[in-house]
Structures are given as C-alpha cells and as structure tokens.
Amino acid sequence: MAQSFGGDFQLVEVTTDELVGGVPKQQLWVAAAKPEQAVTLVLAQVPEGWAAVLLDIRMEPAEAALLRLRPGDVCQLTK
C-alpha cells in the first residue's frame, strides 16, 4: 500500500471560513499521499466550503517520521 502513495508527505494549506481581523484563517496540514491525492484527503477532513491548496514545500523524511503517519493519513499541524 505504501507504494500507491509513493511514500510522499505533502504540505497542504487550508483556508477556513473563520475570520481573524477580517482575514480568513489558515491552517497547515500534512498528508501521507501523492501530490494529486493530498488535497482531496485533507478536504475530506475539514468542514465543507473550506479551501485547500498544495504547497511547493516538502516535509523532510525525518520530520514526517515523527508524525508516524500511514499512507492516506492526514494531520493538522497548525490550528
């Protein structure tokens, strides 16, 4: 199963519908998935109407190992 995700960890920025000082709040998530699957996996975990975009930044394998994510898992890094 790990091969289907390529062992990749993608960073995804989520824009919520919550406003802080009139600006939509943003969250950082990580997905243990290929880039083309990461946004879909994250959007499945957040309320409908929130937006998500894949970031060009990659997580280092040592950092990802600390999270102990399995293929297909997502994790919110910031609130």
N, C-alpha and C positions, 0 to 999 in steps of 0.2 A: 504494500500500500504506500509506503514512503516514496517509492519511485514515481507514483502517479502525481505526487506533489513536488517531485524533484528535490526534496529536502530544503526548499527555499523558505525564507521568512520575510514577508513583505510588511512594510510600514504603510498604514492607511490613515489618512486624516479625515475625521468625521466632523461635519458641521451640523450642530444641533439646532433646534428651533428655540432654544433658550437664549435670551439676550443678556449681555453684560455690558452696561454702559451704551446700550443701543446697538451693540455689535454681536452677531451670532457667536456663541461659544463653540470652541473647537476642542476635539479630543484626539489623542493619538492611540491607535490600536496596532497590534501586530497579528498577522495571520500566517499560519504554517501552511502555505499553499503557493502554487504558481501564481505569477502576477495576474493572469487573466481570471483567476478564481478568487483572489483575495478580497476584492471589493464586494463581491456577491456574498461571501461568507460573513463579512463584517456587517453588511446591511441587514442580514438575517437576524442579527443580534440587537439591533438598535430600533427605536420606535420608527414607525412608518413616517415618511416625509423628511427624514434626515438625509443628508447627502454624504457621500464618501468618495474620496479620490486617492488613488495610489500615489505614493511619494517615490521620488527617484532615489531616496536614501535607502541603503541596505543595512540590515542589522548584522553585526558580526556574529559568526557562529558561536563564539564563547558566550556572548550576551544572550543569544537565543537559547543556549543550553541551560542557562539559569532559570528560564521560564518553564522548562520541561513540557513544552507543547508537543502534541502528537499531530500527525498530518490531519489537516482540516480544522484544527483548533484555532480559536481567536482569543485574544486577551486585550483588555483595555489597559493601556499604560498610563494615561492621564485622565483625570476627571474633569 
